Amino acid sequence: MARASSKSNPMPVDSLEARRLIRAGAHTGHTAAMAPAFVQGNLCILPSDYAADFADFCQRNPKPCPLIGMSAAGDPRLPSLGEDLDIRTDLPRYRVFRDGEVVDEPTDIMAYWREDLVSFVLGCSFSFERPLMENGIRLRHLERGENVAMYKTNIDTVAAGPFSGKMVVSMRPLHPSEAIRAIQITSRFPNVHGAPIHMGLPAQIGIDDLEDPFAGDAPQMTGDEIPVFWACGVTPQVAVEQARPTLCITHKPGSMIITDLKNKDLAAL
């Protein structure tokens, strides 16, 4: 059953409060700016037969797939990531794949849960947005209450078993001086994608039109900005389309799992 969204309500600042709000069905949109001090994660849930290959895929592709948590088969809890965290209910919206095709975007996955499913949580670039803003870098998608723009590139990932495909990136338009500072700041957060992989000249990485993203909202760039691209945790969804597992459950792009980990604790010294 669909749950109602309360986009107009103030965003919670505590991770547990955010998860309980989502679990209750009071928020079904993106999680940018929710509980901004806490680490957010991308999700990929697979049958155990695929788990070893997907873990290998993450190890071979640490920029788009920085693994921060993995469950035991059939266990919806990840206590290392959060108190009272239930992976089946605590994301605003999921994507369900059958044989590599999206068949559903539910607000919980109780009807799909099985005892052989393994959950993988990957770091998310939402976690370095607060440090960027604290250093005076404006992020207009947050100011507008929108989701960050994401694009499929021409950059190949390193294959592992059946998993392969092109890398997905997120993009934030910045002034050149801000871009330099953003590189310095985000390089301290390798567990949530780290430093950008590209800046400027989007055609070099296979992006034809910045105002037509693969996912998220159009960035509405101004003439004095340059595009800055970070590896993105939506990349596994492209790999799932290639691997075609019988069942896979991910987050809908922008609708993340909010953990109890603190962003500041992930920063490299």
Secondary structure, 3 states (H helix, E strand, C coil): CCCCCCCCCCCCCCHHHHHHHHHCCCCCCCCCCCCCCEEEEEEEEEEHHHHHHHHHHHHHCCCCCCEEEECCCCCCCCCCCCCCCCCCCCCCCEEEEECCEEEECCCCCHHHCCCCEEEEEEECHHHHHHHHHHCCCCCHHHHCCCCCEEEEEEEECCCECCECCEEEEEEEEECHHHHHHHHHHHCCCHHHCCCCCEECCHHHHCCCCCCCCCECCCCCCCCCCEEEEEECCCHHHHHHHHHCCCCEEEECCCCCEEEEEEHHHHCCC
